[in-house]
Amino acid sequence: MKREKLNVKRETRTCIVIVGPTAVGKTPFAIEIARHFKTGIISADSRQCYTELNIGVAKPSQRQLREVRHYFINSHSIHEDVNAKVFEAYALQCIEEIFSNHNVAVMSGGTGLYIKAFCEGLDEIPTINTGIRNEIIASYKANGIGWLQNKIRQHDPQFFAAGEILNPQRLMRALEVKLSTGRSFLDFHTRQKIERNFSIIKLGLHLPAKELYAHIDRRVDDMMREGLADEARHLYSFKNLNALQTVGYKELFDHFDGKISLEEAVEQIKTNTRHFAKRQMTWFRRDKEIRWLDNSKSVDWKTILPKITVSPDQ
């Protein structure tokens, strides 16, 4: 791709958005770029914002957090309701703070809906039929997450392919929207694109599947050695909170409940993380503005960015 096709207004402030599946190497890549421009990073990860979650969400290390100012890391509690709309408002505040001293900002993460909200804005979802909502909640309580997943596969295959299908709150939300409106939950995030008052460059990192899955397996093994099981046990009493409906914790909660062995929990974490990575790539591949980079090779990102003039105070 030629530089001029990146469609960057060179006279404006610029946010470099780095996307890709989990374990692909976004964190060190983003830190390298942020250090080059002497600027901050806004995390676009729907779980790293929670103070109580650490090992299981692969937060940047304390050293990395000291190297570069990070936003939306340890910014909220698991007892708070955090969603794409909350992230959009938070991230726009953060970027204005960054732009007050720098004309370049970095965003990095794998939560596609959060990145879309930041870059384009989100449409308002219409009022949901209360009767439908109550019926879905009751059916979920009676039949479990498998029932929800089957209903989403049947009624909203678009969300099933790219959404958080291990998160019952997200599944119930998607199902109630589909049954109330007749439209996919994701349709309400594709209508009107808001033009931001800054330029956006999107870079995507990818790895060959075999290499990515090896990274995932090593990361899960490292997490277990670092104490993920103890962290999950400490959070067990909060297991029904939306923030804990995520890979790495749910499987260990099942182990604590006696449903599976520890070895089975670890294998399920690896398998579910691989499935999650596939869904992330399904989401991001639909965005034609992303310039993809093979992170298995040496990436000279400076050669693919348009000329960005750094303000004197940087």
N, C-alpha and C positions, 0 to 999 in steps of 0.2 A: 504494500500500500504506500502510495506516495504521500509525502508530508502534506501537500496542499489539500488532499482528500480528507484530512482529519477535521477540516472545517472549524478551525479555532480562530476566534477573533483575538488577534495578538495584542490589541491595545487593552483588553479587559483582564480582570482577575481570573485566575484559572484554578480549577479543582481537578486534580489527577485522581481518578477513581480506579482502584485496583480490585478486580473480582476474580473468582475462581472457586473450585471446590475445596472442601476442608482438606488440610494436610498437604496442599499443593506448594506451600511456601510463601504465602502472601505477606506474613508478618515481617520477615527479614527484608523482603523486596521493598515493602512500603517504607520501612525504616531507612533503607539506603537512599531512597528518593527524598524522603523528608529531611534527612541529614544534608543532602546535597543542596536543597533549597532553604535549609535552616528554618523549617516550618513544622507545624503540628499535624497529627493524624487523627481523623475522626473514625472510630471503629463503626463498622456496619454489620455487627454481629448481634443477633437478638438475645444472646445469653451472656456474653461477656460483660454486659452492663451491670449484672447483678453482683453485689458485693459478696454475697454468701457463697457464690459458685466460683471455684478456682481451677482445680486440677482438671475436672471433667469438661471444662469449656475451652481448654488450651489458651488461657490468657497469655499475653506477652509476659516475659519474665520481669522481675523487678529491675534487672539491669536494663532491659529494653525500655521499660517505662521511664527510667531515669534518663536514658539517651535522648528520647524524643517525647514531647508532651502529647499525651493521648487523651482523647475525649470519648465519652460513652463507654469508658471502662470503669467499673466500680462506681457507677453514677446513680444506681438505683438499688432498691431492695426487692427481694423475691415477693414481698407482700404488696408491691405496687403493680398496677396494671400498665404494662408497657406494650405498645403495639406500633404499627407502621406510622400511624398519624402522630403519636407521641414522638417517635423518632424523627419524623420530618421536622416538627417544630424545634426539637432539641438541636438537631444537626444544623438547621439554618441559623440558629443563635450562635452555635459554635463557630461556624464558618465566618460569620460577621466578626467575631472576636479575633479569629486568625487573620482575616483580611484587614483588620485595623492596624496590623504591624507588618503584614506580608502580603504579597500579591499572588502567592501560590499556596494552596492547601492540598492535603492528601486525604483521601478516604479509602479505607480498606476493609473488606469483609465478604462474607458469603451469603448473607441474607438478601436474596434477590428483591423481595418486596420492599425492604427498607431502602435499598439503593434506588429502586424505581420511584419510591415516594420522594426521596431527596432530589433526584434529577428531574422528575416530571410532575410531581404532585399526585395526590390521590383524589378520585371522585368520591362524593358522598354516597354511601349506600342507603337505599330507601328504607322506610320503616318496615320492620319484620312482623309478620303475623304472630301474635303472642301465643295463640293456640298451637301453631306449628312448633314454635320454640319449646314450649312446655312438653309437647309430645316427644320431641327429639331427646330432650334431657331425660325424660322418664324411660324411654327406650334404651338410651345409653346406659343408664344405671342398672337396668334389668339385663342387658345383653352384652355390655362391654365394648371395648374399642374395635373388636373384630366386626361387630355389627355396623359401627360407624364407617369403617373402611369399605365394607361391601356396599353400603348405601352411596358413598361418595363415588366409588368405582362405577356404580350403576347410573347415578344421576349427574355427576359432574366429573367426567373422566379427565377434563382439562386440569382441574385442581388436583386430581389424584396423581397425575403425571408429574406435577411440579410443586405441589404444596407440601405442607408439614403433615404427612399422614400418620405420624406417630404421636401427634399432639391432639388429644381429644377436644380441647377447647377450639382449636383451629378447625377441626373436622366438623364440629357441631355448628360453628359459625358459617362455614361454607355450605353445609347442608341446609340450614335454615334460610340462607339467602337464595339458594337454588330453588327450593320448594316454594318460597314466598314470591319470587320474582320470575322464575322460569329461566333465569340467566346464571351463568357461571359466576362464582365469587370473583374470579379473576377478571371478568368483563368490566367490573367497576373500577379497575385500575388501568384501563387502556383507552379511556374516552378522550379527555382533554389533556393535552400536554402543556404544562405551565412552562413558560420561558423564564429561566432564572437570569438574574442580572450578573452572571459570571459564566465563563466558558467551562465546559466539562470535557475532559479527555478520559476515555475509558480504556484501560488495559486489562486484558484477561490472561491469567496464568493457567497453563494446562500441562499435564504429564501423560505419557502413555499409561493406559489403564493398569497394566501389570506393575509399573513403577509406583503409581499413585496408591494402589492397594497395599503394596509393601510398606509405603510410608504410613498408611493408616494402621496397619498391624503393629508396626514398631511404636507408633505413638500410643496406641492403646496399652501395649506392654509397658511402656515407660510410665504411663499414667498409673497403672496398677502398682508399679514399684515405688512411685512417688506418694502413694497413699490414697488413691481414688476410693477404695472400698471404705476406708475410715471416713473420708469426706462424705460419702453417700450415707453412711450410717448416722452421721451427725445430723444430716438433713432429712432423715427418714420420717420424722413426725410431720414434715411439710410436704410429703410426697404427692398430695393431691392438688397442690398449687400449680397454676399454669406454668410457672417458671421451671418447675421440675419435670414437666412432661417432655423430656428430651433424652436423646441417646446418651448413654453413659451413666445415667442415674436410674432410669426406669428398669433397666435390666438387673441392676444390683438390688433395687427394691424388690424385684421378683425373687431374687436369691434370698433376701432377708425374710421374705414371706414363706420360704420353704418350697417355692414352686420349681426352682431349678438350682443346680449346683453352681458353685463359684466358677468352675471351669466353663460351664455352659453359659453363664452370664458374660464372661469375657469374650467367648466366641460370638455371642449374639451382639455384643457391642461392636465388634469388628464387622460383622455382617451388616448390621443396621447402619453403621457409619459408611460403608461402601454404597449401600442403597441411597443414603442421604446424598453422597457425593454425586451419584448419577442424576438425582433429581435436580441438584444445583446446576449441573452442566446442561440439563434439558432446559432449565429456565434461562440461563445466560446465553445459550446458543441462539435464542430467538432475538437477541439484541444485536442488530447489525452494526451498531456504533462501536462495538468492542473490538479492539485490535488484539488478536491472540498471540501470545508468546509461549514458546516451548521452554518450560523451566528446567527441562532435563539438559539443556544446553546453556552455554554461557550467553547471557542476555545483556546486550549493550543498549539499555533503554534510552540512553541519550540520543542515539542515532535515529530513533523513530518518533521522538517528540518534536513538535515544531519549536522554533526558537522562542523561548520564554524569557523575557527580560525581567531580571530580578530587581525589585525596588532597592534603592540605596541602603535602606535601614536593615536589609537582610544580609 
